[in-house]
Amino acid sequence: MFTEANQATRAVLEKNTSAGAAGYLMRISLTAALAGFIFGFDTVVISGANLPIKELWHTSPWFHGFFIMSMALWGTVLGAIFGGIPTDKYGRKNVLIWIGILFSLSAVGTALAPDPYSFSFFRFIGGIGIGVSSVTAPTYISEISTPANRGRLVALYQFNIVFGILLAFLSNYLLKGVGGADDWRYMLGVLAIPAIIYSLLVVGIPESPRWLIAKKNKSSQAKQVLSKLGIVDVDAEVTTIVKSHQHEAATGHSKNLLDRKYRKVMWLAFLVAFFNQWSGINFILYYAPEILERAGLAAKDSLFNSIAIGGTNLIFTFLGLYLIDKLGRKTLLVIGSLGYIISLAAVAWCFADNASAGVLMTFLLLFIASHAIGQGAVIWVFIAEIFPNNVRALGQSFGASVHWVFAALITLITPVFLDGENGIFKDNPWPIFAFLAFMMALQLVWVLTKVPETKGVSLEVLEKQLVKQ
């Protein structure tokens, strides 16, 4: 009887311990993922400042596109390209703290900027924070999670991005007219509040156990972290990580990403990032008010409808978050690709045939839903898990930099095509959306023929499957 009682007590304790570990894992994952919230808010908040700044400083389309609209993205490119270096050298946690500091400086600086040059400098600083966060946060979360929950936890970063996007659209709408002609300064400056809070919260998270083992050889400290994360057999987990690290060294897995061993994963990272941007997602998010005004909506109405875009993004990201570990990454990419093709072709038709603003809005929301459940949910998870432990941060840096290079290029050239006075498609932008639909048809072919499924596979096993030995 006592044995049965002891067993029952032990089962309850194990259940409570498991629940406590799961709660701890969720808390630190969510804290790291909050970098995505600031990322999303900072990326899209410029949409509310776009037209007021254009009227204030009277710059040319090329100047406006480069220094005002895309300068943060060029900072993001720099942060993404080089973000893997400090992430590897100084640790995931320390870099996450500095990301929060950069975001805070950017928010205050842009809100107080007296001219377009100082404005672009502080946007550039914030962009560096975004770029580094797109490397460090997914890398960190993928390394503290398990195969069973890795998709959902890393996708928290994407969820926070779209939550930040929604609140940026909402904030822009509520602050419209608050400061008169300077209302855009309030729109940009409010970001300092969550940036400072994030910087303080991230101090309390532990370092990645895989980084502690692979980069610092601190197995005992890694065991403490793994134990808190709910790993039942900590010694076996550490042994697996150590053996994987030793195997990488013994088989010559260098940190040179151009090594032929990494050719497959490099192409996978490149193309998932490439197609992500040629869907037109950043083009639509950045220029949503202008696109909707072009469709016949007044300025205030276009800002309000931007909130609908952000809300749809959030709802379907929730769905993607739920499905990513159930249906898998590849399936979600297929679903998203089909939705992209239908919605973008329909938007092109709406502009070409002068359909009503309501019909256009419906298909724009379908586009956002397709992105949220497909590429939006998958990209950061997929890139974070396909690279081996010893080059994960550098691989994440590569994939993120490809993503942001194309995001910057698209944002830079958009005014040339969309500008109401001098744009190539100033009278009707339907060819832009037709081209994007064609690119998404190419994505569908690539996903069906080349993309592997990574659902439920450990990082060490994925290495054996995807990296040439």
Residue pairs with C-beta under 8 A, 6 or more apart in sequence:
17 230
18 230
20 230
21 228
21 229
21 230
22 230
24 228
24 229
24 230
25 144
25 145
25 149
25 153
25 229
25 230
26 153
28 144
28 205
28 206
29 141
29 144
29 145
29 153
29 156
30 156
31 198
31 201
31 202
31 204
31 205
32 92
32 96
32 137
32 140
32 141
32 157
32 202
32 205
33 137
33 141
33 153
33 156
33 157
33 159
33 160
34 160
34 194
34 198
34 201
34 202
35 96
35 99
35 100
35 133
35 136
35 137
35 157
35 160
35 198
35 202
36 133
36 137
36 156
36 157
36 158
36 159
36 160
36 161
36 164
37 160
37 161
37 163
37 164
37 167
37 194
37 198
38 99
38 100
38 103
38 129
38 133
38 164
38 191
38 194
38 195
38 198
39 129
39 130
39 133
39 134
39 160
39 161
39 164
40 160
40 161
40 162
40 163
40 164
40 165
40 168
41 164
41 165
41 167
41 168
41 171
41 191
41 194
42 72
42 103
42 106
42 107
42 126
42 129
42 130
42 164
42 168
42 191
43 72
43 130
43 161
43 164
43 165
43 168
43 282
43 285
43 286
44 164
44 165
44 168
44 169
44 285
44 286
44 310
45 168
45 171
45 172
45 187
45 188
45 191
46 68
46 69
46 72
46 123
46 188
46 286
47 168
47 169
47 172
47 285
47 286
47 287
47 288
47 289
47 306
48 168
48 169
48 171
48 172
48 173
48 175
48 176
48 184
48 187
48 289
48 303
49 184
49 187
49 188
50 68
50 69
50 286
50 287
50 289
50 290
51 289
51 290
51 299
52 181
52 183
52 184
53 64
53 68
53 116
53 119
53 184
54 64
54 68
56 181
57 68
57 115
57 116
59 67
59 68
59 116
61 415
61 416
61 419
61 422
61 423
62 415
62 416
63 116
64 415
65 411
65 412
65 413
65 414
65 415
65 416
66 412
67 116
67 117
67 119
67 120
68 116
68 119
68 120
68 123
69 286
69 411
69 412
69 414
69 415
70 408
70 411
70 412
71 120
71 123
71 124
71 127
72 106
72 123
72 124
72 126
72 127
72 130
73 127
73 282
73 404
73 407
73 408
73 411
73 412
74 124
74 127
74 408
75 123
75 124
75 125
75 126
75 127
75 128
75 129
75 130
75 131
76 127
76 128
76 130
76 131
76 134
76 404
76 407
76 408
77 127
77 131
77 401
77 404
77 405
77 408
78 127
78 128
78 131
79 127
79 128
79 129
79 130
79 131
79 132
79 133
79 134
79 135
79 404
80 131
80 132
80 134
80 135
80 397
80 400
80 401
80 403
80 404
81 131
81 397
81 401
82 397
83 95
83 131
83 132
83 133
83 134
83 135
83 136
83 393
83 396
83 397
83 400
84 135
84 393
84 394
84 395
84 396
84 397
84 398
85 394
85 397
86 94
86 95
86 98
86 132
87 95
87 132
87 135
87 136
87 139
87 393
87 396
87 397
88 211
88 215
88 393
88 394
89 215
91 207
91 208
91 211
91 215
92 136
92 139
92 140
92 143
92 207
92 208
92 211
92 393
93 140
93 202
93 205
93 206
93 207
93 208
95 132
95 136
96 133
96 136
96 137
96 140
96 202
96 205
97 199
97 202
97 203
98 132
99 129
99 132
99 133
99 136
100 129
100 195
100 196
100 198
100 199
100 200
100 202
101 199
102 125
102 126
102 128
102 129
102 132
103 126
103 129
103 191
103 195
103 198
103 199
104 192
104 195
104 196
104 199
105 122
105 125
105 126
106 122
106 123
106 125
106 126
106 127
106 129
106 191
107 126
107 188
107 189
107 190
107 191
107 192
107 195
108 122
108 189
108 192
109 118
109 121
109 122
109 125
110 119
110 122
110 123
110 126
110 185
110 188
110 189
111 185
111 186
111 188
111 189
111 192
112 185
112 189
113 119
113 122
130 404
131 400
131 401
131 404
134 380
134 396
134 400
134 403
134 404
135 393
135 396
135 397
135 400
136 393
136 396
137 157
138 154
138 157
138 380
138 381
138 383
138 384
138 396
139 208
139 384
139 392
139 393
139 396
140 208
141 153
141 154
141 156
141 157
141 384
142 150
142 153
142 154
142 381
142 384
142 385
142 392
142 459
143 208
143 209
143 210
143 211
143 389
143 392
143 459
144 153
144 206
144 208
144 209
144 225
144 229
145 153
145 154
147 456
147 457
147 458
147 459
148 325
148 456
149 325
150 325
150 381
150 385
150 459
151 324
151 325
151 329
151 381
151 455
152 321
152 322
152 324
152 325
154 380
154 381
154 384
154 385
155 317
155 320
155 321
155 324
155 377
155 380
155 381
156 321
157 380
158 317
158 320
158 321
158 376
158 377
158 379
158 380
158 381
159 314
159 317
159 318
159 321
161 376
162 310
162 313
162 314
162 317
162 372
162 376
163 314
165 285
165 310
165 313
165 314
166 307
166 310
166 311
166 313
166 314
167 310
168 310
169 288
169 303
169 306
169 307
169 309
169 310
170 307
170 310
171 187
171 190
172 187
172 303
172 306
173 300
173 303
173 304
173 306
173 307
175 183
175 186
175 187
175 190
176 183
176 300
176 303
177 183
178 186
179 185
179 186
206 225
206 228
207 221
207 225
208 225
209 222
209 223
209 225
209 226
209 229
209 238
209 241
210 222
210 241
210 389
210 459
212 218
212 219
212 221
212 222
212 225
213 219
213 222
213 238
213 241
213 242
213 245
214 241
214 245
214 389
214 390
219 238
219 242
222 238
222 241
223 234
223 235
223 238
226 234
226 237
226 238
227 234
231 237
240 460
241 389
241 460
244 388
244 389
244 460
244 463
245 389
245 390
247 253
248 388
248 389
248 390
248 463
249 390
251 469
252 261
253 259
253 261
253 388
253 390
253 391
253 467
255 390
255 391
255 394
257 266
257 391
257 394
257 395
257 398
258 266
260 468
261 467
261 468
261 469
262 387
262 391
262 395
262 467
262 468
263 468
264 466
264 467
264 468
265 386
265 387
265 395
265 466
265 467
266 395
266 398
267 450
268 382
268 386
268 450
268 451
268 452
268 466
269 382
269 383
269 386
269 387
269 395
269 398
269 399
269 402
270 398
270 399
270 402
271 446
271 450
272 375
272 378
272 379
272 382
272 383
272 399
272 451
273 379
273 383
273 399
273 400
273 402
273 403
273 406
274 402
274 406
275 375
275 439
275 440
275 442
275 443
275 446
276 375
276 379
276 403
277 403
277 406
277 407
277 410
278 406
278 410
278 436
278 439
278 440
278 443
279 340
279 344
279 371
279 375
279 436
279 439
279 440
279 443
280 344
280 367
280 410
280 432
280 433
280 436
281 371
281 375
281 376
282 407
282 410
282 411
283 410
283 411
283 414
283 432
283 436
284 291
284 309
284 364
284 367
284 368
285 309
286 411
286 414
287 414
287 418
288 302
288 305
288 306
288 309
289 299
289 302
289 303
289 306
290 302
290 418
291 364
291 418
291 429
292 301
292 302
292 305
292 306
292 357
292 360
292 361
293 299
293 302
294 418
294 420
294 429
295 350
295 351
295 357
295 360
295 361
296 356
296 357
297 305
297 357
305 361
308 361
308 365
309 364
309 365
309 368
312 365
312 368
312 369
312 372
313 368
313 369
313 371
313 372
313 376
314 372
315 369
315 372
316 368
316 369
316 372
316 373
317 372
317 373
317 376
317 377
319 372
319 373
320 332
320 372
320 373
320 374
320 376
320 377
320 378
321 377
323 331
323 332
323 373
323 377
324 332
324 377
324 378
324 381
324 455
325 455
325 456
327 455
328 453
328 454
328 455
329 378
329 381
329 382
329 451
329 453
329 454
329 455
330 447
330 451
330 452
330 453
331 453
332 373
332 374
332 377
332 378
333 374
333 375
333 378
333 443
333 447
333 451
334 374
334 444
334 447
334 448
335 370
335 373
335 374
336 370
336 371
336 373
336 374
336 375
336 376
336 378
337 370
337 374
337 440
337 441
337 443
337 444
337 447
338 370
338 444
339 366
339 367
339 369
339 370
339 371
339 373
339 374
340 367
340 370
340 371
340 374
340 436
340 437
340 440
340 443
341 437
341 440
341 441
341 444
342 366
342 370
343 363
343 364
343 366
343 367
343 370
344 367
344 433
344 434
344 436
344 437
344 440
345 433
345 434
345 437
346 363
346 366
347 360
347 363
347 364
347 367
347 430
347 433
348 430
348 431
348 432
348 433
348 434
348 437
349 355
349 430
350 359
350 360
350 363
350 430
351 360
351 428
351 429
351 430
351 433
352 428
352 430
379 399
379 403
382 454
383 395
383 396
383 399
383 400
384 392
384 396
385 454
385 459
385 462
386 395
386 454
386 462
386 466
387 394
387 395
387 396
388 395
388 463
388 467
389 459
389 460
389 463
392 459
415 423
416 422
416 423
416 424
417 423
417 424
417 425
417 429
417 432
418 425
418 426
418 429
418 432
419 426
420 426
423 429
425 431
425 432
452 465
452 466
454 462
457 465
